[in-house]
């Protein structure tokens, strides 16, 4: 399989981390559960929904920059899926350099052929531009993401769409654990 991956919430379990950081900035004025639910739609959606100021967003980003790479934990069994894939690429709204640092720290750099990040100039998901570029280059088979906006561009390009730990009408396949990834068998 040749797969396109989202980063946050798909490869790495980052939402609880981001919720804690934002909760710290907001000093508990919004419940962590509400923050999580809105951030799963998208970060920009959550910031708009809760009217989070630019200064608060900046403070959250500063706190994130202070984290060590060990704060980022990959989901169980994701490495096994990545190792069995012929091609793995990432499209993320996160800065590519940060993603590459996390991958390097966790010994996963060699598992990816390419990472497209925020600074690469592509429109934000669910725009298909970055996906189309990677599909044309690698002849991708599928897309793995944790939100509809990760899957919509893949669906538009005719790729298999796999929703991880979420529910979606866009997904061809829904899984809650990479142990259940439909294209590989685990012992």
C-alpha positions as MATLAB code, in Angstrom:
seq = 'XXXXXXXXXXXXXXXXXXXXXXXXXXXXXXXXXXXXXXXXXXXXXXXXXXXXXXXXXXXXXXXXXXXXXXXXXXXXXXXXXXXXXXXXXXXXXXXXXXXXXXXXXXXXXXXXXXXXXXXXXXXXXXXXXXXXXXXXXXXXXXXXXXXXXXXXXXXXXXXXXXXXXXXXXXXXXXXXXXXXXXXXXXX';
ca = [
       0.000    0.000    0.000;
       1.002    3.588   -0.650;
      -0.527    5.785    2.021;
      -0.966    9.466    2.751;
      -1.158   10.228    6.484;
      -2.321   13.090    8.628;
      -0.012   13.805   11.589;
      -1.896   15.132   14.644;
      -4.409   12.644   16.000;
      -3.540   10.079   13.327;
       0.123    9.151   13.695;
       0.666   10.821   17.060;
      -1.738   11.159   19.982;
      -1.345   14.939   20.231;
      -4.857   16.198   20.965;
      -4.689   15.506   24.725;
      -1.368   17.365   24.772;
      -2.779   20.391   22.917;
      -5.888   20.423   25.103;
      -3.709   20.535   28.236;
      -1.642   23.398   26.803;
      -4.688   25.417   25.779;
      -6.371   24.680   29.106;
      -3.282   26.039   30.858;
      -3.400   29.235   28.774;
      -7.149   29.657   29.352;
      -6.749   28.888   33.058;
      -9.551   26.314   33.009;
     -12.318   28.629   31.804;
     -13.421   26.050   29.168;
     -13.729   22.363   29.965;
     -11.069   20.088   28.524;
     -13.785   17.906   27.024;
     -15.272   20.874   25.136;
     -11.806   21.953   23.976;
     -11.067   18.435   22.729;
     -14.355   18.102   20.854;
     -13.911   21.409   19.031;
     -10.201   20.849   18.319;
     -11.089   17.533   16.658;
     -13.074   19.534   14.093;
     -10.003   21.732   13.550;
      -7.783   24.003   15.564;
      -8.975   27.087   13.697;
     -12.570   26.008   14.315;
     -11.923   25.668   18.060;
     -10.135   29.006   18.265;
     -13.019   30.723   16.475;
     -15.718   28.812   18.371;
     -14.307   29.777   21.767;
     -13.169   33.253   20.649;
      -9.592   32.510   21.660;
      -7.428   35.573   21.140;
      -4.312   35.747   18.986;
      -2.303   36.374   22.165;
      -3.704   33.175   23.727;
      -2.938   31.181   20.585;
       0.592   32.589   20.581;
       1.048   31.608   24.239;
      -0.138   28.062   23.484;
       2.335   27.811   20.594;
       5.132   29.084   22.868;
       4.298   26.408   25.438;
       4.318   23.789   22.690;
       7.784   24.903   21.563;
       9.063   24.295   25.106;
       7.990   20.647   25.040;
      10.518   17.908   24.532;
      10.041   15.467   21.689;
       9.177   12.751   24.219;
       5.861   14.563   24.817;
       4.747   13.375   21.377;
       3.697    9.732   21.485;
       2.792    7.676   18.451;
      -0.282    5.475   18.544;
       0.236    1.773   19.306;
       0.900   -0.403   16.241;
       1.219    2.565   13.846;
       4.918    1.814   13.282;
       4.025   -1.736   12.234;
       1.582   -0.419    9.638;
       4.120    2.128    8.388;
       6.836   -0.535    8.063;
       4.573   -2.695    5.923;
       3.551    0.129    3.600;
       5.461    0.581    0.374;
       5.151    4.398    0.543;
       4.174    6.740    3.398;
       3.754   10.496    3.030;
       2.332   13.144    5.366;
       0.182   16.207    4.742;
      -0.237   18.351    7.840;
      -1.156   21.880    8.876;
       1.774   21.688   11.318;
       5.221   23.068   10.491;
       7.207   20.463    8.527;
      10.363   21.063   10.570;
       8.520   20.211   13.791;
       7.034   17.055   12.273;
      10.466   15.988   11.029;
      11.971   16.526   14.505;
       9.280   14.362   16.094;
       9.753   11.641   13.473;
      13.526   11.723   13.957;
      13.262   11.529   17.752;
      11.013    8.466   17.462;
      13.154    6.745   14.822;
      10.473    7.065   12.151;
      12.131    9.345    9.575;
      13.056    6.506    7.236;
       9.425    5.348    7.137;
       8.337    8.459    5.199;
       9.203    9.517    1.688;
       7.867   13.071    1.995;
       6.274   15.499    4.445;
       4.206   18.475    3.325;
       3.723   21.036    6.060;
       2.268   24.429    6.676;
       5.164   26.332    5.086;
       5.056   24.456    1.785;
       2.461   26.833    0.364;
      -0.422   24.469   -0.310;
      -3.948   25.526    0.658;
      -5.256   24.026    3.893;
      -7.179   20.773    3.914;
      -9.728   19.860    2.665;
      -8.249   21.426   -0.488;
      -6.921   18.641   -2.737;
      -3.761   20.381   -4.035;
      -1.175   18.764   -1.720;
      -2.880   15.385   -1.985;
      -2.985   15.592   -5.789;
       0.716   16.486   -5.929;
       1.632   13.454   -3.784;
      -0.792   11.149   -5.596;
       0.689   12.124   -8.968;
       4.208   11.555   -7.635;
       3.665    8.277   -5.730;
       0.432    6.733   -7.155;
      -1.147    6.567   -3.716;
      -3.717    3.958   -2.711;
      -5.223    5.506    0.383;
      -5.477    8.240    2.996;
      -5.481    7.803    6.778;
      -6.836   10.575    8.995;
      -8.795   11.294   12.132;
     -11.137   13.971   10.751;
     -13.341   14.392    7.696;
     -11.140   17.208    6.420;
      -8.244   14.697    6.211;
     -10.302   12.271    4.145;
     -12.316   14.530    1.824;
      -9.380   15.321   -0.510;
      -8.524   11.629   -0.773;
     -12.120   10.729   -1.541;
     -12.190   13.404   -4.262;
      -9.065   11.828   -5.812;
     -10.584    8.328   -5.716;
      -8.359    6.998   -2.919;
      -9.397    4.577   -0.177;
     -10.186    6.585    2.964;
      -9.477    5.231    6.452;
     -10.881    7.067    9.482;
      -8.863    6.544   12.656;
     -10.665    6.871   16.006;
     -13.591    8.821   14.673;
     -16.850    8.499   12.824;
     -17.363    9.647    9.276;
     -19.647    9.305    6.294;
     -16.613   10.052    4.102;
     -14.606    7.020    5.251;
     -14.476    3.737    3.385;
     -13.055    2.084    6.506;
     -13.251    3.083   10.185;
     -10.759    1.724   12.735;
     -10.169    2.438   16.402;
      -6.744    0.780   16.603;
      -3.937    0.232   14.124;
      -4.014   -3.386   15.260;
      -7.208   -3.499   13.157;
      -5.705   -1.846   10.085;
      -7.516   -3.546    7.206;
      -4.534   -4.151    4.939;
      -2.176   -5.891    7.359;
      -2.318   -8.792    9.759;
      -0.749   -8.536   13.228;
       0.130  -11.323   15.615;
];
